């Protein structure tokens, strides 16, 4: 999608601090980190929210969690981290391209707020 911030990051027209890329996913450091480690794992295929996912997306979404696992180990946060996805404006989603927040490096409270 031509006006999507994350699509532009994925295609390289907006710079990012990339930490991972494969055929299906792109991961980069969040520009407004909410934890010492805050990485966004983004499917390359544009889907605005979780609500647009289809059966054909299940392998890519499963891969998100495997990549989060790999990055958590590489970043040394495998002693405790969160993977968060916001769905819709009321949930705090501000970029409408599905993305998963990998957060770690500090203690978290529950409920998250």
C-alpha positions in Angstrom: 0.0 0.0 0.0 1.6 3.2 -1.2 0.7 5.5 1.8 1.5 2.9 4.6 4.3 3.9 6.9 5.4 0.3 7.5 5.2 -0.6 3.8 7.6 2.3 3.1 9.9 1.0 5.8 9.8 -2.5 4.4 10.6 -1.3 0.8 13.4 0.9 2.1 12.0 4.3 1.2 11.9 5.2 4.9 15.0 4.3 6.8 14.9 2.0 9.9 17.2 0.1 12.2 16.5 -3.3 10.7 17.2 -6.3 13.0 15.7 -9.1 10.8 14.4 -9.8 7.4 13.3 -12.8 5.4 10.8 -13.3 2.5 7.7 -12.9 4.8 8.8 -10.7 7.7 10.7 -7.5 8.5 11.7 -6.5 12.0 13.2 -3.2 13.2 13.7 -1.1 16.3 10.8 1.0 17.4 11.5 4.8 17.1 9.6 5.4 20.3 10.7 2.5 22.5 8.5 1.6 25.5 11.2 -0.8 27.0 15.0 -1.1 26.7 14.3 -3.6 23.9 11.4 -2.7 21.6 11.3 -4.3 18.2 8.5 -4.4 15.7 8.0 -7.6 13.8 6.0 -6.8 10.7 4.6 -9.2 8.0 5.6 -7.8 4.6 2.1 -8.5 3.3 -0.1 -5.5 4.1 -3.1 -6.3 6.3 -4.4 -3.4 8.4 -5.4 -5.4 11.6 -5.7 -8.9 13.0 -9.3 -8.8 11.7 -8.2 -9.0 8.1 -6.1 -12.2 8.7 -7.2 -15.3 6.7 -6.4 -19.0 6.8 -3.6 -18.4 4.3 -1.8 -16.1 6.8 -1.4 -18.8 9.5 2.2 -19.7 8.5 3.4 -16.1 8.4 1.8 -15.3 11.8 3.2 -18.5 13.3 6.6 -17.4 12.0 6.2 -14.1 13.8 6.5 -15.9 17.1 9.5 -17.9 16.0 11.3 -14.7 14.9 10.3 -13.1 18.3 11.9 -16.1 20.0 15.1 -15.8 18.0 15.4 -12.0 18.6 14.6 -12.3 22.3 17.5 -14.8 22.6 19.8 -12.6 20.5 19.0 -9.5 22.5 19.4 -11.3 25.9 15.8 -10.7 27.0 14.8 -14.4 27.0 14.5 -14.2 30.8 11.2 -12.3 30.3 9.6 -10.5 27.4 6.2 -9.7 25.9 4.9 -9.9 22.4 2.0 -7.5 22.0 -0.4 -6.8 19.1 -2.9 -4.0 19.2 -6.0 -4.4 17.1 -7.9 -1.1 16.3 -7.7 2.4 17.4 -9.4 1.7 20.8 -6.6 -0.8 21.6 -3.9 1.8 20.8 -3.0 0.8 17.2 -1.7 3.8 15.4 -0.2 2.3 12.2 -2.7 0.2 10.3 -0.4 -2.5 9.1 -0.5 -5.5 11.4 2.6 -5.6 13.6 3.9 -7.3 16.7 5.8 -5.5 19.5 8.6 -7.5 21.1 9.3 -5.8 24.4 11.9 -6.7 27.0 14.7 -5.6 29.2 12.6 -4.5 32.2 9.9 -5.8 34.5 6.3 -5.5 33.4 3.2 -5.1 35.4 -0.3 -6.8 35.0 -2.7 -5.7 33.8 -0.9 -3.7 31.2 -3.2 -0.7 31.3 
